[in-house]
Amino acid sequence: MEAECRVPAVPGEEVPSNRASADQESSQNRGDGAATAEDGKPMDGISAVIPGWFSEISSMWPGEAHSLKVEKIIFQGKSEYQNVMVFKSSTYGNVLVLDGVIQVTERDECAYQEMITHLPLCSIPNPRKVLVIGGGDGGVLREVSRYSFVEQIDICEIDKMVVDVSKQFFPHLAIGFEDPRVNLHIGDGVAFLKSVPEGTYDAIIVDSSDPIGPAQELFEKPFFESVARALRPGGVIHSAAFCLPSFAKRVIGSKIN
């Protein structure tokens, strides 16, 4: 399996869409310029300033926004936990969005997957058991599966819709689920960690979304206490934690790398 930072193309393949194009989408905008879904309700993240563009705007990043031109929206759904959307952009290929926040794009996903996976797995000798918390797109699994000496790869993803959508629209990422060493658990990562025996894993990779909504618990002290318990002495954690909280360093720093 080769990961490349590019938009994969399969000749003749048609991606189903429940929205036709950015031009048609523009015609469905309300009079005030805000983009709307087919049911007439405003769509999270679609810019109200320039129809046909997606803009990620968050209170966590005041004064800035990331915008991508939308060719077509190919999936929209609401799971038990969050709003899920996939759109085809003009420059970044398919884009996965959860609650208005970009999670992964076809063009540059490998830069993230490789860094969050290979740094921890190369920092300790011969990790045998690896746990991924989150990571429902399958990209981290794809990278972990490159290590022949890894014997067990567990993943706990809270939202089954993310897994299903990724398998349909991001197959080059979701190929990670096909490895026979992978055990998929749909459920809460915090509860899963509490249920495993102490010292089970050599490495834990936390591939979470932003610290809001269903991922908020993954940035709190009880979670890191559970991580420390589930790791063997000398194990390693790698988390998409922005700036790792000081309490997490205190909780886990004495036991792990």
C-alpha positions as CSV (number, residue, x, y, z in Angstrom):
1,M,0.0,0.0,0.0
2,E,1.5,3.3,-1.0
3,A,0.3,6.6,0.4
4,E,0.7,9.6,-1.8
5,C,-0.3,13.2,-1.2
6,R,-2.5,13.5,-4.3
7,V,-6.1,13.2,-5.3
8,P,-6.6,9.6,-6.5
9,A,-8.5,9.1,-9.7
10,V,-10.1,6.0,-11.0
11,P,-10.9,6.3,-14.7
12,G,-14.6,6.1,-15.4
13,E,-15.6,6.0,-11.7
14,E,-18.6,8.1,-10.9
15,V,-19.1,9.3,-7.3
16,P,-22.8,9.4,-6.3
17,S,-24.0,12.8,-5.3
18,N,-27.2,14.1,-3.7
19,R,-26.2,17.6,-4.8
20,A,-25.2,18.2,-8.5
21,S,-22.6,21.0,-8.6
22,A,-21.5,24.3,-7.1
23,D,-23.3,26.2,-9.8
24,Q,-26.6,24.4,-9.1
25,E,-25.9,24.9,-5.4
26,S,-25.6,28.6,-5.8
27,S,-29.1,28.7,-7.4
28,Q,-30.4,27.0,-4.2
29,N,-29.1,29.8,-1.9
30,R,-31.5,31.8,0.1
31,G,-32.0,35.5,-0.8
32,D,-29.6,36.6,1.9
33,G,-26.8,34.6,0.2
34,A,-26.5,31.8,2.8
35,A,-26.2,28.3,1.3
36,T,-29.1,25.9,2.1
37,A,-29.6,22.2,1.9
38,E,-32.4,20.6,-0.1
39,D,-34.7,20.9,2.8
40,G,-34.2,24.6,2.9
41,K,-32.2,24.7,6.2
42,P,-28.8,26.4,6.4
43,M,-25.8,24.2,5.8
44,D,-23.1,24.3,8.4
45,G,-19.8,25.6,7.2
46,I,-20.9,26.8,3.7
47,S,-19.9,30.4,3.3
48,A,-22.8,33.0,3.4
49,V,-20.5,35.4,1.6
50,I,-19.5,33.5,-1.5
51,P,-22.0,30.8,-2.6
52,G,-20.3,27.6,-3.7
53,W,-17.4,27.9,-1.2
54,F,-17.0,26.1,2.1
55,S,-15.6,28.1,5.0
56,E,-14.4,26.7,8.3
57,I,-15.0,29.3,11.0
58,S,-14.4,28.4,14.6
59,S,-14.3,30.4,17.9
60,M,-11.1,28.4,18.6
61,W,-9.3,30.2,15.7
62,P,-10.6,33.8,16.0
63,G,-10.0,36.2,13.1
64,E,-9.3,33.5,10.4
65,A,-11.1,31.0,8.2
66,H,-10.1,28.2,5.8
67,S,-12.1,28.2,2.6
68,L,-12.3,25.7,-0.2
69,K,-14.3,25.9,-3.5
70,V,-17.0,23.3,-3.6
71,E,-17.6,21.4,-6.8
72,K,-20.4,19.3,-5.4
73,I,-21.6,17.9,-2.1
74,I,-21.6,14.1,-2.3
75,F,-22.8,13.2,1.2
76,Q,-24.7,14.8,4.0
77,G,-25.9,13.1,7.1
78,K,-26.5,13.4,10.9
79,S,-25.3,10.6,13.1
80,E,-26.1,10.1,16.8
81,Y,-23.1,12.4,17.6
82,Q,-22.5,15.0,14.9
83,N,-23.2,16.3,11.4
84,V,-21.2,14.5,8.7
85,M,-20.5,16.0,5.3
86,V,-18.3,15.0,2.3
87,F,-17.8,17.4,-0.6
88,K,-15.6,17.4,-3.6
89,S,-13.4,20.5,-3.7
90,S,-11.7,22.0,-6.7
91,T,-8.2,21.7,-5.3
92,Y,-8.1,19.2,-2.4
93,G,-10.3,16.3,-3.8
94,N,-12.9,14.8,-1.4
95,V,-13.1,16.5,2.0
96,L,-14.6,15.1,5.2
97,V,-16.3,17.6,7.5
98,L,-17.6,16.9,11.0
99,D,-19.8,19.6,12.6
100,G,-18.4,22.2,10.2
101,V,-14.8,21.3,10.8
102,I,-12.5,19.8,8.1
103,Q,-11.1,16.4,9.3
104,V,-9.3,15.1,6.2
105,T,-8.7,15.9,2.5
106,E,-7.5,13.6,-0.2
107,R,-4.7,15.9,-1.3
108,D,-2.8,16.2,2.0
109,E,-4.0,13.5,4.3
110,C,-0.8,11.5,4.2
111,A,1.2,14.3,5.9
112,Y,-1.0,14.0,9.0
113,Q,-1.4,10.2,9.0
114,E,2.4,9.6,8.6
115,M,3.4,12.0,11.4
116,I,0.9,10.9,13.9
117,T,1.7,7.2,13.3
118,H,5.4,6.8,12.4
119,L,6.9,9.1,15.1
120,P,5.5,7.1,18.0
121,L,6.0,3.6,16.5
122,C,9.6,4.4,15.6
123,S,10.3,5.8,19.1
124,I,10.1,2.4,20.9
125,P,11.5,-1.0,20.0
126,N,9.2,-3.5,18.4
127,P,5.7,-2.4,19.5
128,R,3.4,-5.4,19.3
129,K,0.0,-4.1,20.4
130,V,-1.3,-0.7,19.2
131,L,-4.5,1.1,20.0
132,V,-6.0,3.9,17.9
133,I,-8.7,6.1,19.6
134,G,-10.8,7.8,16.9
135,G,-9.3,7.6,13.5
136,G,-12.5,6.4,11.9
137,D,-11.3,7.3,8.4
138,G,-8.8,4.5,8.6
139,G,-5.7,6.5,7.6
140,V,-3.8,5.8,10.8
141,L,-4.7,2.1,10.5
142,R,-3.2,2.1,7.0
143,E,0.1,3.4,8.3
144,V,0.2,1.1,11.4
145,S,-0.4,-1.9,9.1
146,R,3.0,-1.2,7.4
147,Y,4.8,-2.6,10.5
148,S,5.1,-6.3,10.1
149,F,6.1,-6.8,13.8
150,V,2.8,-5.3,15.1
151,E,0.6,-8.2,16.1
152,Q,-2.6,-6.5,17.2
153,I,-4.2,-3.3,16.0
154,D,-7.3,-2.2,18.0
155,I,-9.3,0.9,17.0
156,C,-12.2,2.5,19.0
157,E,-14.3,5.0,17.0
158,I,-17.4,6.4,18.5
159,D,-19.2,7.2,15.3
160,K,-20.0,4.3,12.9
161,M,-21.2,6.8,10.3
162,V,-17.6,8.2,10.0
163,V,-16.3,4.7,9.3
164,D,-19.0,3.9,6.7
165,V,-18.6,7.2,4.9
166,S,-14.9,6.9,4.8
167,K,-15.1,3.4,3.3
168,Q,-17.4,4.8,0.6
169,F,-15.7,8.1,-0.2
170,F,-12.1,7.7,1.0
171,P,-11.2,4.1,0.1
172,H,-7.5,4.8,-0.1
173,L,-7.7,5.7,3.6
174,A,-10.2,3.1,4.7
175,I,-8.0,0.3,3.2
176,G,-6.5,0.3,6.7
177,F,-9.7,-1.6,8.0
178,E,-8.9,-4.5,5.7
179,D,-5.8,-5.6,7.6
180,P,-6.6,-8.9,9.4
181,R,-4.8,-7.6,12.5
182,V,-7.4,-4.8,12.9
183,N,-10.2,-5.1,15.5
184,L,-12.8,-2.4,15.2
185,H,-14.8,-1.3,18.3
186,I,-17.6,1.1,17.8
187,G,-18.0,3.0,21.1
188,D,-16.7,5.5,23.5
189,G,-12.9,5.6,23.7
190,V,-12.9,6.6,27.3
191,A,-15.0,3.6,28.3
192,F,-13.0,1.3,26.1
193,L,-9.7,2.3,27.8
194,K,-11.2,1.6,31.3
195,S,-12.2,-1.9,30.2
196,V,-8.8,-3.1,29.0
197,P,-6.3,-4.8,31.4
198,E,-3.6,-2.6,32.8
199,G,-0.4,-2.5,30.6
200,T,-2.1,-3.9,27.5
201,Y,-0.7,-1.6,24.8
202,D,2.8,-0.7,23.6
203,A,1.5,2.4,21.8
204,I,-1.7,4.4,21.9
205,I,-2.5,6.9,19.1
206,V,-5.3,9.4,19.7
207,D,-6.6,10.6,16.3
208,S,-9.4,12.8,17.6
209,S,-11.3,15.7,16.2
210,D,-11.3,19.1,17.8
211,P,-11.9,19.3,21.6
212,I,-15.6,20.0,21.3
213,G,-18.6,17.7,20.9
214,P,-18.0,13.9,21.1
215,A,-14.2,14.4,21.3
216,Q,-14.1,16.7,24.3
217,E,-13.5,13.9,26.9
218,L,-10.3,13.0,25.0
219,F,-8.7,16.2,26.3
220,E,-9.6,15.8,30.0
221,K,-7.6,14.4,32.9
222,P,-9.6,11.1,33.4
223,F,-8.9,10.1,29.8
224,F,-5.1,10.6,30.2
225,E,-5.2,8.6,33.5
226,S,-6.9,5.8,31.6
227,V,-4.2,6.0,28.9
228,A,-1.4,5.7,31.5
229,R,-3.1,2.7,33.0
230,A,-3.6,0.9,29.6
231,L,0.1,1.4,28.5
232,R,2.9,-0.9,29.5
233,P,5.9,0.7,31.2
234,G,7.9,2.4,28.5
235,G,5.0,2.7,26.1
236,V,4.2,5.7,24.1
237,I,1.2,7.9,23.4
238,H,0.8,10.2,20.4
239,S,-2.2,12.6,20.5
240,A,-3.6,15.2,18.2
241,A,-3.8,17.3,21.3
242,F,-2.7,20.7,19.9
243,C,-0.9,21.7,23.1
244,L,-0.8,18.8,25.5
245,P,-2.3,20.0,28.8
246,S,0.1,20.2,31.6
247,F,-1.9,17.8,33.8
248,A,-1.6,15.2,31.0
249,K,2.2,15.5,31.2
250,R,2.1,15.0,34.9
251,V,-0.3,12.0,34.8
252,I,1.5,10.1,32.1
253,G,5.0,11.5,32.0
254,S,6.4,9.3,34.7
255,K,5.3,6.1,33.0
256,I,5.6,6.6,29.3
257,N,7.6,8.2,26.6
